[in-house]
């Protein structure tokens, strides 16, 4: 499966939008005098992480036919993301907007996703894609939270499976996008069974299985079921990667975190980039964890994604990876 990633050419489907950060870092939204804008959205962030590591990333999504949609397209192009599969939509649909704080404690994030434009991705959008031209498909759970995007995403997974394209799923559970946790668990589990690589944190697997304990068991079962790679993330306790009946434990890189957001996108984008570069799984997990630490210790999500030289310098100069939290020196939301 990992051999197919060597083309380093990824199709990423899902959300892209605008992030507004209260400025300066540490400011609360309600008292901020100014804000800075940046590219955001989980799928867009993953695509940026891949591009920063030298890979090719094509984003498949929809954005609104307005200034915010055009901002998003311009930002994607600036990061080197291929946008020829991004469709602009009219009407009342709007590109997602997140108003967030660069704060570790009591970090507020206000998400505007009413009639989100990325949920307008259709089966017709999927049918226009030549899946055989890519090395892997990456999808996020957010794509499954609304129609017609849900049906389109399942269709994309089926088409990718038909041409034996590796499928990577970031569970990316966002409660505000779903009618209920039960719906999210049922639908995301159905999608996960189509996939070769599944990445999620303990809370996300608990959403699929009902409890944290059951989620851990489910992660192991999914790995054994079809010799998948399942990465079970546990925040400050690191992660466990299950491959068939084997398990690899990876710690975190302790840092002085500025915020709890963006680490999951950095982890996945850098994990798959490392695998595409031919690194063994253990090293790829380590590089994903390092990138996650770098992003939470810098402002923004997409702007904080490291390039290859910055990532390698961080790993070389950091005191070392650990699975134990050091007070005041930890990244969160991993």
C-alpha positions as protocol buffer text, in pm:
chain_id: "A"
residue {
  index: 1
  type: UNK
  ca { x: 0 y: 0 z: 0 }
}
residue {
  index: 2
  type: UNK
  ca { x: 274 y: 248 z: 93 }
}
residue {
  index: 3
  type: UNK
  ca { x: 446 y: 187 z: -241 }
}
residue {
  index: 4
  type: UNK
  ca { x: 152 y: 352 z: -415 }
}
residue {
  index: 5
  type: UNK
  ca { x: 219 y: 671 z: -219 }
}
residue {
  index: 6
  type: UNK
  ca { x: 565 y: 707 z: -375 }
}
residue {
  index: 7
  type: UNK
  ca { x: 420 y: 916 z: -658 }
}
residue {
  index: 8
  type: UNK
  ca { x: 371 y: 1183 z: -387 }
}
residue {
  index: 9
  type: UNK
  ca { x: 58 y: 1298 z: -568 }
}
residue {
  index: 10
  type: UNK
  ca { x: -250 y: 1330 z: -347 }
}
residue {
  index: 11
  type: UNK
  ca { x: -614 y: 1409 z: -414 }
}
residue {
  index: 12
  type: UNK
  ca { x: -761 y: 1576 z: -106 }
}
residue {
  index: 13
  type: UNK
  ca { x: -1135 y: 1630 z: -77 }
}
residue {
  index: 14
  type: UNK
  ca { x: -1317 y: 1857 z: 166 }
}
residue {
  index: 15
  type: UNK
  ca { x: -1329 y: 2186 z: 344 }
}
residue {
  index: 16
  type: UNK
  ca { x: -1133 y: 2502 z: 263 }
}
residue {
  index: 17
  type: UNK
  ca { x: -1212 y: 2842 z: 406 }
}
residue {
  index: 18
  type: UNK
  ca { x: -1096 y: 3160 z: 576 }
}
residue {
  index: 19
  type: UNK
  ca { x: -959 y: 3184 z: 930 }
}
residue {
  index: 20
  type: UNK
  ca { x: -970 y: 3512 z: 1125 }
}
residue {
  index: 21
  type: UNK
  ca { x: -721 y: 3522 z: 1414 }
}
residue {
  index: 22
  type: UNK
  ca { x: -759 y: 3770 z: 1698 }
}
residue {
  index: 23
  type: UNK
  ca { x: -442 y: 3977 z: 1702 }
}
residue {
  index: 24
  type: UNK
  ca { x: -200 y: 3992 z: 1879 }
}
residue {
  index: 25
  type: UNK
  ca { x: -157 y: 3633 z: 2003 }
}
residue {
  index: 26
  type: UNK
  ca { x: -326 y: 3593 z: 2339 }
}
residue {
  index: 27
  type: UNK
  ca { x: -606 y: 3839 z: 2256 }
}
residue {
  index: 28
  type: UNK
  ca { x: -968 y: 3737 z: 2304 }
}
residue {
  index: 29
  type: UNK
  ca { x: -1206 y: 3772 z: 2012 }
}
residue {
  index: 30
  type: UNK
  ca { x: -1446 y: 3996 z: 2201 }
}
residue {
  index: 31
  type: UNK
  ca { x: -1176 y: 4247 z: 2300 }
}
residue {
  index: 32
  type: UNK
  ca { x: -947 y: 4229 z: 1993 }
}
residue {
  index: 33
  type: UNK
  ca { x: -880 y: 4549 z: 1800 }
}
residue {
  index: 34
  type: UNK
  ca { x: -760 y: 4369 z: 1488 }
}
residue {
  index: 35
  type: UNK
  ca { x: -763 y: 4032 z: 1314 }
}
residue {
  index: 36
  type: UNK
  ca { x: -536 y: 3860 z: 1065 }
}
residue {
  index: 37
  type: UNK
  ca { x: -674 y: 3642 z: 785 }
}
residue {
  index: 38
  type: UNK
  ca { x: -535 y: 3310 z: 666 }
}
residue {
  index: 39
  type: UNK
  ca { x: -633 y: 3000 z: 475 }
}
residue {
  index: 40
  type: UNK
  ca { x: -812 y: 2744 z: 690 }
}
residue {
  index: 41
  type: UNK
  ca { x: -1021 y: 2429 z: 676 }
}
residue {
  index: 42
  type: UNK
  ca { x: -900 y: 2079 z: 760 }
}
residue {
  index: 43
  type: UNK
  ca { x: -863 y: 1951 z: 404 }
}
residue {
  index: 44
  type: UNK
  ca { x: -695 y: 2270 z: 286 }
}
residue {
  index: 45
  type: UNK
  ca { x: -453 y: 2253 z: 580 }
}
residue {
  index: 46
  type: UNK
  ca { x: -364 y: 1892 z: 499 }
}
residue {
  index: 47
  type: UNK
  ca { x: -303 y: 1986 z: 136 }
}
residue {
  index: 48
  type: UNK
  ca { x: -76 y: 2271 z: 245 }
}
residue {
  index: 49
  type: UNK
  ca { x: 118 y: 2038 z: 475 }
}
residue {
  index: 50
  type: UNK
  ca { x: 180 y: 1805 z: 180 }
}
residue {
  index: 51
  type: UNK
  ca { x: 282 y: 2087 z: -53 }
}
residue {
  index: 52
  type: UNK
  ca { x: 521 y: 2230 z: 207 }
}
residue {
  index: 53
  type: UNK
  ca { x: 693 y: 1891 z: 218 }
}
residue {
  index: 54
  type: UNK
  ca { x: 741 y: 1890 z: -159 }
}
residue {
  index: 55
  type: UNK
  ca { x: 440 y: 1679 z: -255 }
}
residue {
  index: 56
  type: UNK
  ca { x: 164 y: 1748 z: -506 }
}
residue {
  index: 57
  type: UNK
  ca { x: -181 y: 1813 z: -365 }
}
residue {
  index: 58
  type: UNK
  ca { x: -499 y: 1866 z: -564 }
}
residue {
  index: 59
  type: UNK
  ca { x: -803 y: 1987 z: -368 }
}
residue {
  index: 60
  type: UNK
  ca { x: -1155 y: 1883 z: -463 }
}
residue {
  index: 61
  type: UNK
  ca { x: -1419 y: 2101 z: -299 }
}
residue {
  index: 62
  type: UNK
  ca { x: -1663 y: 2387 z: -355 }
}
residue {
  index: 63
  type: UNK
  ca { x: -1629 y: 2752 z: -252 }
}
residue {
  index: 64
  type: UNK
  ca { x: -1876 y: 3037 z: -275 }
}
residue {
  index: 65
  type: UNK
  ca { x: -1875 y: 3271 z: -573 }
}
residue {
  index: 66
  type: UNK
  ca { x: -1786 y: 3577 z: -367 }
}
residue {
  index: 67
  type: UNK
  ca { x: -1489 y: 3761 z: -219 }
}
residue {
  index: 68
  type: UNK
  ca { x: -1430 y: 3503 z: 56 }
}
residue {
  index: 69
  type: UNK
  ca { x: -1435 y: 3220 z: -195 }
}
residue {
  index: 70
  type: UNK
  ca { x: -1189 y: 3407 z: -416 }
}
residue {
  index: 71
  type: UNK
  ca { x: -965 y: 3475 z: -114 }
}
residue {
  index: 72
  type: UNK
  ca { x: -963 y: 3102 z: -45 }
}
residue {
  index: 73
  type: UNK
  ca { x: -876 y: 3017 z: -407 }
}
residue {
  index: 74
  type: UNK
  ca { x: -596 y: 3274 z: -412 }
}
residue {
  index: 75
  type: UNK
  ca { x: -454 y: 3141 z: -87 }
}
residue {
  index: 76
  type: UNK
  ca { x: -463 y: 2782 z: -213 }
}
residue {
  index: 77
  type: UNK
  ca { x: -283 y: 2882 z: -531 }
}
residue {
  index: 78
  type: UNK
  ca { x: -25 y: 3072 z: -328 }
}
residue {
  index: 79
  type: UNK
  ca { x: 60 y: 2756 z: -137 }
}
residue {
  index: 80
  type: UNK
  ca { x: 98 y: 2562 z: -461 }
}
residue {
  index: 81
  type: UNK
  ca { x: -226 y: 2364 z: -432 }
}
residue {
  index: 82
  type: UNK
  ca { x: -383 y: 2253 z: -759 }
}
residue {
  index: 83
  type: UNK
  ca { x: -734 y: 2405 z: -763 }
}
residue {
  index: 84
  type: UNK
  ca { x: -865 y: 2292 z: -1101 }
}
residue {
  index: 85
  type: UNK
  ca { x: -1118 y: 2065 z: -923 }
}
residue {
  index: 86
  type: UNK
  ca { x: -1249 y: 2343 z: -697 }
}
residue {
  index: 87
  type: UNK
  ca { x: -1594 y: 2452 z: -815 }
}
residue {
  index: 88
  type: UNK
  ca { x: -1749 y: 2788 z: -730 }
}
residue {
  index: 89
  type: UNK
  ca { x: -2115 y: 2781 z: -628 }
}
residue {
  index: 90
  type: UNK
  ca { x: -2372 y: 3060 z: -624 }
}
residue {
  index: 91
  type: UNK
  ca { x: -2690 y: 3109 z: -428 }
}
residue {
  index: 92
  type: UNK
  ca { x: -2686 y: 3129 z: -48 }
}
residue {
  index: 93
  type: UNK
  ca { x: -2398 y: 2886 z: 11 }
}
residue {
  index: 94
  type: UNK
  ca { x: -2096 y: 3044 z: 176 }
}
residue {
  index: 95
  type: UNK
  ca { x: -1734 y: 2947 z: 223 }
}
residue {
  index: 96
  type: UNK
  ca { x: -1661 y: 2853 z: 584 }
}
residue {
  index: 97
  type: UNK
  ca { x: -1531 y: 3121 z: 819 }
}
residue {
  index: 98
  type: UNK
  ca { x: -1358 y: 3052 z: 1151 }
}
residue {
  index: 99
  type: UNK
  ca { x: -1294 y: 3328 z: 1407 }
}
residue {
  index: 100
  type: UNK
  ca { x: -1034 y: 3192 z: 1647 }
}
residue {
  index: 101
  type: UNK
  ca { x: -786 y: 3285 z: 1917 }
}
residue {
  index: 102
  type: UNK
  ca { x: -416 y: 3212 z: 1951 }
}
residue {
  index: 103
  type: UNK
  ca { x: -450 y: 3104 z: 2313 }
}
residue {
  index: 104
  type: UNK
  ca { x: -380 y: 2773 z: 2483 }
}
residue {
  index: 105
  type: UNK
  ca { x: -619 y: 2816 z: 2776 }
}
residue {
  index: 106
  type: UNK
  ca { x: -989 y: 2876 z: 2709 }
}
residue {
  index: 107
  type: UNK
  ca { x: -927 y: 2911 z: 2338 }
}
residue {
  index: 108
  type: UNK
  ca { x: -1244 y: 3022 z: 2163 }
}
residue {
  index: 109
  type: UNK
  ca { x: -1323 y: 2918 z: 1808 }
}
residue {
  index: 110
  type: UNK
  ca { x: -1641 y: 3045 z: 1644 }
}
residue {
  index: 111
  type: UNK
  ca { x: -1723 y: 2858 z: 1322 }
}
residue {
  index: 112
  type: UNK
  ca { x: -1964 y: 2990 z: 1059 }
}
residue {
  index: 113
  type: UNK
  ca { x: -2082 y: 2697 z: 848 }
}
residue {
  index: 114
  type: UNK
  ca { x: -2445 y: 2780 z: 778 }
}
residue {
  index: 115
  type: UNK
  ca { x: -2519 y: 2635 z: 434 }
}
residue {
  index: 116
  type: UNK
  ca { x: -2147 y: 2567 z: 389 }
}
residue {
  index: 117
  type: UNK
  ca { x: -2026 y: 2582 z: 30 }
}
residue {
  index: 118
  type: UNK
  ca { x: -1807 y: 2272 z: 66 }
}
residue {
  index: 119
  type: UNK
  ca { x: -2119 y: 2064 z: 140 }
}
residue {
  index: 120
  type: UNK
  ca { x: -2227 y: 2139 z: -220 }
}
residue {
  index: 121
  type: UNK
  ca { x: -1972 y: 1893 z: -363 }
}
residue {
  index: 122
  type: UNK
  ca { x: -2170 y: 1652 z: -583 }
}
residue {
  index: 123
  type: UNK
  ca { x: -2149 y: 1308 z: -742 }
}
residue {
  index: 124
  type: UNK
  ca { x: -2098 y: 1488 z: -1073 }
}
residue {
  index: 125
  type: UNK
  ca { x: -1788 y: 1656 z: -929 }
}
residue {
  index: 126
  type: UNK
  ca { x: -1654 y: 1313 z: -836 }
}
residue {
  index: 127
  type: UNK
  ca { x: -1731 y: 1161 z: -1175 }
}
residue {
  index: 128
  type: UNK
  ca { x: -1524 y: 1433 z: -1343 }
}
residue {
  index: 129
  type: UNK
  ca { x: -1207 y: 1307 z: -1167 }
}
residue {
  index: 130
  type: UNK
  ca { x: -958 y: 1061 z: -1314 }
}
residue {
  index: 131
  type: UNK
  ca { x: -868 y: 878 z: -994 }
}
residue {
  index: 132
  type: UNK
  ca { x: -601 y: 672 z: -1166 }
}
residue {
  index: 133
  type: UNK
  ca { x: -391 y: 987 z: -1202 }
}
residue {
  index: 134
  type: UNK
  ca { x: -325 y: 1009 z: -827 }
}
residue {
  index: 135
  type: UNK
  ca { x: -121 y: 814 z: -575 }
}
residue {
  index: 136
  type: UNK
  ca { x: -378 y: 831 z: -293 }
}
residue {
  index: 137
  type: UNK
  ca { x: -709 y: 985 z: -192 }
}
residue {
  index: 138
  type: UNK
  ca { x: -740 y: 1174 z: 136 }
}
residue {
  index: 139
  type: UNK
  ca { x: -1084 y: 1248 z: 280 }
}
residue {
  index: 140
  type: UNK
  ca { x: -1196 y: 1398 z: 611 }
}
residue {
  index: 141
  type: UNK
  ca { x: -1497 y: 1317 z: 822 }
}
residue {
  index: 142
  type: UNK
  ca { x: -1626 y: 1671 z: 779 }
}
residue {
  index: 143
  type: UNK
  ca { x: -1709 y: 1583 z: 416 }
}
residue {
  index: 144
  type: UNK
  ca { x: -1963 y: 1331 z: 546 }
}
residue {
  index: 145
  type: UNK
  ca { x: -2157 y: 1566 z: 773 }
}
residue {
  index: 146
  type: UNK
  ca { x: -2396 y: 1709 z: 511 }
}
residue {
  index: 147
  type: UNK
  ca { x: -2554 y: 1644 z: 172 }
}
residue {
  index: 148
  type: UNK
  ca { x: -2484 y: 1630 z: -115 }
}
residue {
  index: 149
  type: UNK
  ca { x: -2121 y: 1610 z: 3 }
}
residue {
  index: 150
  type: UNK
  ca { x: -2185 y: 1292 z: 204 }
}
residue {
  index: 151
  type: UNK
  ca { x: -2311 y: 1093 z: -93 }
}
residue {
  index: 152
  type: UNK
  ca { x: -2038 y: 1240 z: -314 }
}
residue {
  index: 153
  type: UNK
  ca { x: -1767 y: 1142 z: -65 }
}
residue {
  index: 154
  type: UNK
  ca { x: -1888 y: 782 z: -35 }
}
residue {
  index: 155
  type: UNK
  ca { x: -1899 y: 772 z: -416 }
}
residue {
  index: 156
  type: UNK
  ca { x: -1538 y: 896 z: -426 }
}
residue {
  index: 157
  type: UNK
  ca { x: -1430 y: 623 z: -186 }
}
residue {
  index: 158
  type: UNK
  ca { x: -1599 y: 361 z: -400 }
}
residue {
  index: 159
  type: UNK
  ca { x: -1442 y: 492 z: -721 }
}
residue {
  index: 160
  type: UNK
  ca { x: -1098 y: 503 z: -560 }
}
residue {
  index: 161
  type: UNK
  ca { x: -1141 y: 147 z: -434 }
}
residue {
  index: 162
  type: UNK
  ca { x: -1238 y: 33 z: -785 }
}
residue {
  index: 163
  type: UNK
  ca { x: -902 y: 146 z: -924 }
}
residue {
  index: 164
  type: UNK
  ca { x: -712 y: 23 z: -613 }
}
residue {
  index: 165
  type: UNK
  ca { x: -616 y: 375 z: -509 }
}
residue {
  index: 166
  type: UNK
  ca { x: -511 y: 389 z: -141 }
}
residue {
  index: 167
  type: UNK
  ca { x: -770 y: 574 z: 67 }
}
residue {
  index: 168
  type: UNK
  ca { x: -677 y: 774 z: 375 }
}
residue {
  index: 169
  type: UNK
  ca { x: -946 y: 901 z: 615 }
}
residue {
  index: 170
  type: UNK
  ca { x: -900 y: 1160 z: 887 }
}
residue {
  index: 171
  type: UNK
  ca { x: -1206 y: 1115 z: 1112 }
}
residue {
  index: 172
  type: UNK
  ca { x: -1204 y: 1491 z: 1187 }
}
residue {
  index: 173
  type: UNK
  ca { x: -1525 y: 1485 z: 1394 }
}
residue {
  index: 174
  type: UNK
  ca { x: -1671 y: 1834 z: 1438 }
}
residue {
  index: 175
  type: UNK
  ca { x: -1988 y: 1815 z: 1653 }
}
residue {
  index: 176
  type: UNK
  ca { x: -2128 y: 2145 z: 1522 }
}
residue {
  index: 177
  type: UNK
  ca { x: -2153 y: 1995 z: 1171 }
}
residue {
  index: 178
  type: UNK
  ca { x: -2360 y: 1692 z: 1267 }
}
residue {
  index: 179
  type: UNK
  ca { x: -2723 y: 1649 z: 1379 }
}
residue {
  index: 180
  type: UNK
  ca { x: -2611 y: 1400 z: 1645 }
}
residue {
  index: 181
  type: UNK
  ca { x: -2308 y: 1205 z: 1765 }
}
residue {
  index: 182
  type: UNK
  ca { x: -2489 y: 883 z: 1677 }
}
residue {
  index: 183
  type: UNK
  ca { x: -2529 y: 988 z: 1315 }
}
residue {
  index: 184
  type: UNK
  ca { x: -2163 y: 1084 z: 1296 }
}
residue {
  index: 185
  type: UNK
  ca { x: -2050 y: 753 z: 1439 }
}
residue {
  index: 186
  type: UNK
  ca { x: -2263 y: 540 z: 1209 }
}
residue {
  index: 187
  type: UNK
  ca { x: -2177 y: 726 z: 889 }
}
residue {
  index: 188
  type: UNK
  ca { x: -1805 y: 771 z: 959 }
}
residue {
  index: 189
  type: UNK
  ca { x: -1768 y: 402 z: 1048 }
}
residue {
  index: 190
  type: UNK
  ca { x: -1933 y: 307 z: 719 }
}
residue {
  index: 191
  type: UNK
  ca { x: -1685 y: 530 z: 536 }
}
residue {
  index: 192
  type: UNK
  ca { x: -1390 y: 401 z: 738 }
}
residue {
  index: 193
  type: UNK
  ca { x: -1450 y: 46 z: 620 }
}
residue {
  index: 194
  type: UNK
  ca { x: -1372 y: 164 z: 265 }
}
residue {
  index: 195
  type: UNK
  ca { x: -1033 y: 298 z: 372 }
}
residue {
  index: 196
  type: UNK
  ca { x: -677 y: 170 z: 397 }
}
residue {
  index: 197
  type: UNK
  ca { x: -552 y: 427 z: 649 }
}
residue {
  index: 198
  type: UNK
  ca { x: -769 y: 568 z: 929 }
}
residue {
  index: 199
  type: UNK
  ca { x: -646 y: 845 z: 1158 }
}
residue {
  index: 200
  type: UNK
  ca { x: -834 y: 981 z: 1456 }
}
residue {
  index: 201
  type: UNK
  ca { x: -804 y: 1073 z: 1821 }
}
residue {
  index: 202
  type: UNK
  ca { x: -950 y: 884 z: 2116 }
}
residue {
  index: 203
  type: UNK
  ca { x: -1264 y: 1100 z: 2122 }
}
residue {
  index: 204
  type: UNK
  ca { x: -1326 y: 1043 z: 1751 }
}
residue {
  index: 205
  type: UNK
  ca { x: -1296 y: 665 z: 1780 }
}
residue {
  index: 206
  type: UNK
  ca { x: -1527 y: 687 z: 2082 }
}
residue {
  index: 207
  type: UNK
  ca { x: -1779 y: 861 z: 1857 }
}
residue {
  index: 208
  type: UNK
  ca { x: -1767 y: 562 z: 1622 }
}
residue {
  index: 209
  type: UNK
  ca { x: -1786 y: 299 z: 1899 }
}
residue {
  index: 210
  type: UNK
  ca { x: -1982 y: 464 z: 2181 }
}
residue {
  index: 211
  type: UNK
  ca { x: -1715 y: 486 z: 2452 }
}
residue {
  index: 212
  type: UNK
  ca { x: -1343 y: 555 z: 2474 }
}
residue {
  index: 213
  type: UNK
  ca { x: -1270 y: 197 z: 2575 }
}
residue {
  index: 214
  type: UNK
  ca { x: -1478 y: 60 z: 2289 }
}
residue {
  index: 215
  type: UNK
  ca { x: -1311 y: 306 z: 2051 }
}
residue {
  index: 216
  type: UNK
  ca { x: -968 y: 169 z: 2132 }
}
residue {
  index: 217
  type: UNK
  ca { x: -1092 y: -184 z: 2067 }
}
residue {
  index: 218
  type: UNK
  ca { x: -1253 y: -71 z: 1740 }
}
residue {
  index: 219
  type: UNK
  ca { x: -925 y: 83 z: 1622 }
}
residue {
  index: 220
  type: UNK
  ca { x: -747 y: -248 z: 1676 }
}
residue {
  index: 221
  type: UNK
  ca { x: -1027 y: -442 z: 1506 }
}
residue {
  index: 222
  type: UNK
  ca { x: -1024 y: -214 z: 1200 }
}
residue {
  index: 223
  type: UNK
  ca { x: -649 y: -265 z: 1165 }
}
residue {
  index: 224
  type: UNK
  ca { x: -679 y: -644 z: 1179 }
}
residue {
  index: 225
  type: UNK
  ca { x: -989 y: -657 z: 960 }
}
residue {
  index: 226
  type: UNK
  ca { x: -812 y: -575 z: 634 }
}
residue {
  index: 227
  type: UNK
  ca { x: -452 y: -518 z: 738 }
}
residue {
  index: 228
  type: UNK
  ca { x: -516 y: -144 z: 758 }
}
residue {
  index: 229
  type: UNK
  ca { x: -301 y: 122 z: 916 }
}
residue {
  index: 230
  type: UNK
  ca { x: -504 y: 276 z: 1198 }
}
residue {
  index: 231
  type: UNK
  ca { x: -349 y: 561 z: 1395 }
}
residue {
  index: 232
  type: UNK
  ca { x: -511 y: 613 z: 1736 }
}
residue {
  index: 233
  type: UNK
  ca { x: -408 y: 953 z: 1876 }
}
residue {
  index: 234
  type: UNK
  ca { x: -417 y: 1030 z: 2247 }
}
residue {
  index: 235
  type: UNK
  ca { x: -313 y: 1395 z: 2274 }
}
residue {
  index: 236
  type: UNK
  ca { x: -29 y: 1444 z: 2519 }
}
residue {
  index: 237
  type: UNK
  ca { x: 10 y: 1066 z: 2554 }
}
residue {
  index: 238
  type: UNK
  ca { x: 115 y: 1035 z: 2191 }
}
residue {
  index: 239
  type: UNK
  ca { x: -30 y: 780 z: 1950 }
}
residue {
  index: 240
  type: UNK
  ca { x: -51 y: 411 z: 1873 }
}
residue {
  index: 241
  type: UNK
  ca { x: -34 y: 295 z: 1512 }
}
residue {
  index: 242
  type: UNK
  ca { x: -196 y: -43 z: 1453 }
}
residue {
  index: 243
  type: UNK
  ca { x: -96 y: -236 z: 1142 }
}
residue {
  index: 244
  type: UNK
  ca { x: -263 y: -574 z: 1125 }
}
residue {
  index: 245
  type: UNK
  ca { x: -177 y: -729 z: 1463 }
}
residue {
  index: 246
  type: UNK
  ca { x: 126 y: -505 z: 1527 }
}
residue {
  index: 247
  type: UNK
  ca { x: 138 y: -177 z: 1718 }
}
residue {
  index: 248
  type: UNK
  ca { x: 386 y: 113 z: 1721 }
}
residue {
  index: 249
  type: UNK
  ca { x: 375 y: 364 z: 2005 }
}
residue {
  index: 250
  type: UNK
  ca { x: 494 y: 718 z: 1935 }
}
residue {
  index: 251
  type: UNK
  ca { x: 528 y: 1003 z: 2183 }
}
residue {
  index: 252
  type: UNK
  ca { x: 505 y: 1379 z: 2134 }
}
residue {
  index: 253
  type: UNK
  ca { x: 759 y: 1657 z: 2098 }
}
residue {
  index: 254
  type: UNK
  ca { x: 697 y: 1883 z: 2400 }
}
residue {
  index: 255
  type: UNK
  ca { x: 681 y: 2252 z: 2306 }
}
residue {
  index: 256
  type: UNK
  ca { x: 556 y: 2581 z: 2445 }
}
residue {
  index: 257
  type: UNK
  ca { x: 219 y: 2572 z: 2271 }
}
residue {
  index: 258
  type: UNK
  ca { x: 43 y: 2892 z: 2165 }
}
residue {
  index: 259
  type: UNK
  ca { x: -286 y: 2728 z: 2069 }
}
residue {
  index: 260
  type: UNK
  ca { x: -456 y: 2387 z: 2052 }
}
residue {
  index: 261
  type: UNK
  ca { x: -555 y: 2396 z: 1682 }
}
residue {
  index: 262
  type: UNK
  ca { x: -401 y: 2264 z: 1360 }
}
residue {
  index: 263
  type: UNK
  ca { x: -196 y: 1979 z: 1500 }
}
residue {
  index: 264
  type: UNK
  ca { x: -412 y: 1701 z: 1358 }
}
residue {
  index: 265
  type: UNK
  ca { x: -393 y: 1840 z: 1005 }
}
residue {
  index: 266
  type: UNK
  ca { x: -16 y: 1881 z: 1037 }
}
residue {
  index: 267
  type: UNK
  ca { x: 22 y: 1527 z: 1168 }
}
residue {
  index: 268
  type: UNK
  ca { x: -169 y: 1365 z: 882 }
}
residue {
  index: 269
  type: UNK
  ca { x: -16 y: 1576 z: 605 }
}
residue {
  index: 270
  type: UNK
  ca { x: 337 y: 1510 z: 726 }
}
residue {
  index: 271
  type: UNK
  ca { x: 272 y: 1142 z: 801 }
}
residue {
  index: 272
  type: UNK
  ca { x: 165 y: 1070 z: 443 }
}
residue {
  index: 273
  type: UNK
  ca { x: 441 y: 1292 z: 303 }
}
residue {
  index: 274
  type: UNK
  ca { x: 702 y: 1095 z: 497 }
}
residue {
  index: 275
  type: UNK
  ca { x: 558 y: 764 z: 378 }
}
residue {
  index: 276
  type: UNK
  ca { x: 561 y: 898 z: 21 }
}
residue {
  index: 277
  type: UNK
  ca { x: 928 y: 987 z: 66 }
}
residue {
  index: 278
  type: UNK
  ca { x: 1005 y: 629 z: 159 }
}
residue {
  index: 279
  type: UNK
  ca { x: 1050 y: 670 z: 534 }
}
residue {
  index: 280
  type: UNK
  ca { x: 954 y: 369 z: 746 }
}
residue {
  index: 281
  type: UNK
  ca { x: 629 y: 394 z: 939 }
}
residue {
  index: 282
  type: UNK
  ca { x: 801 y: 462 z: 1273 }
}
residue {
  index: 283
  type: UNK
  ca { x: 994 y: 757 z: 1129 }
}
residue {
  index: 284
  type: UNK
  ca { x: 686 y: 884 z: 945 }
}
residue {
  index: 285
  type: UNK
  ca { x: 488 y: 887 z: 1269 }
}
residue {
  index: 286
  type: UNK
  ca { x: 770 y: 1075 z: 1436 }
}
residue {
  index: 287
  type: UNK
  ca { x: 775 y: 1338 z: 1161 }
}
residue {
  index: 288
  type: UNK
  ca { x: 399 y: 1377 z: 1185 }
}
residue {
  index: 289
  type: UNK
  ca { x: 426 y: 1433 z: 1559 }
}
residue {
  index: 290
  type: UNK
  ca { x: 706 y: 1687 z: 1512 }
}
residue {
  index: 291
  type: UNK
  ca { x: 502 y: 1885 z: 1259 }
}
residue {
  index: 292
  type: UNK
  ca { x: 204 y: 1884 z: 1496 }
}
residue {
  index: 293
  type: UNK
  ca { x: 421 y: 2034 z: 1770 }
}
residue {
  index: 294
  type: UNK
  ca { x: 553 y: 2300 z: 1534 }
}
residue {
  index: 295
  type: UNK
  ca { x: 206 y: 2410 z: 1427 }
}
residue {
  index: 296
  type: UNK
  ca { x: 64 y: 2451 z: 1778 }
}
residue {
  index: 297
  type: UNK
  ca { x: 367 y: 2660 z: 1875 }
}
residue {
  index: 298
  type: UNK
  ca { x: 317 y: 2908 z: 1590 }
}
residue {
  index: 299
  type: UNK
  ca { x: 38 y: 3141 z: 1476 }
}
residue {
  index: 300
  type: UNK
  ca { x: -214 y: 3006 z: 1226 }
}
residue {
  index: 301
  type: UNK
  ca { x: -268 y: 2661 z: 1081 }
}
residue {
  index: 302
  type: UNK
  ca { x: -186 y: 2667 z: 709 }
}
residue {
  index: 303
  type: UNK
  ca { x: 78 y: 2942 z: 757 }
}
residue {
  index: 304
  type: UNK
  ca { x: 243 y: 2738 z: 1036 }
}
residue {
  index: 305
  type: UNK
  ca { x: 293 y: 2420 z: 832 }
}
residue {
  index: 306
  type: UNK
  ca { x: 669 y: 2355 z: 813 }
}
residue {
  index: 307
  type: UNK
  ca { x: 865 y: 2290 z: 499 }
}
residue {
  index: 308
  type: UNK
  ca { x: 1105 y: 1995 z: 482 }
}
residue {
  index: 309
  type: UNK
  ca { x: 1415 y: 2182 z: 600 }
}
residue {
  index: 310
  type: UNK
  ca { x: 1234 y: 2343 z: 894 }
}
residue {
  index: 311
  type: UNK
  ca { x: 1089 y: 2009 z: 1001 }
}
residue {
  index: 312
  type: UNK
  ca { x: 1425 y: 1835 z: 989 }
}
residue {
  index: 313
  type: UNK
  ca { x: 1593 y: 2119 z: 1180 }
}
residue {
  index: 314
  type: UNK
  ca { x: 1324 y: 2100 z: 1448 }
}
residue {
  index: 315
  type: UNK
  ca { x: 1373 y: 1726 z: 1491 }
}
residue {
  index: 316
  type: UNK
  ca { x: 1751 y: 1759 z: 1498 }
}
residue {
  index: 317
  type: UNK
  ca { x: 1754 y: 2040 z: 1755 }
}
residue {
  index: 318
  type: UNK
  ca { x: 1468 y: 1926 z: 1980 }
}
residue {
  index: 319
  type: UNK
  ca { x: 1572 y: 1751 z: 2306 }
}
residue {
  index: 320
  type: UNK
  ca { x: 1370 y: 1446 z: 2207 }
}
residue {
  index: 321
  type: UNK
  ca { x: 1035 y: 1282 z: 2168 }
}
residue {
  index: 322
  type: UNK
  ca { x: 851 y: 1170 z: 2480 }
}
residue {
  index: 323
  type: UNK
  ca { x: 518 y: 1015 z: 2569 }
}
residue {
  index: 324
  type: UNK
  ca { x: 513 y: 1189 z: 2907 }
}
residue {
  index: 325
  type: UNK
  ca { x: 378 y: 1538 z: 2956 }
}
residue {
  index: 326
  type: UNK
  ca { x: 614 y: 1800 z: 3091 }
}
residue {
  index: 327
  type: UNK
  ca { x: 428 y: 2070 z: 3279 }
}
residue {
  index: 328
  type: UNK
  ca { x: 388 y: 2378 z: 3061 }
}
residue {
  index: 329
  type: UNK
  ca { x: 559 y: 2212 z: 2765 }
}
residue {
  index: 330
  type: UNK
  ca { x: 305 y: 2014 z: 2566 }
}
residue {
  index: 331
  type: UNK
  ca { x: 108 y: 2039 z: 2247 }
}
residue {
  index: 332
  type: UNK
  ca { x: -261 y: 1954 z: 2264 }
}
residue {
  index: 333
  type: UNK
  ca { x: -550 y: 1862 z: 2032 }
}
residue {
  index: 334
  type: UNK
  ca { x: -318 y: 1614 z: 1857 }
}
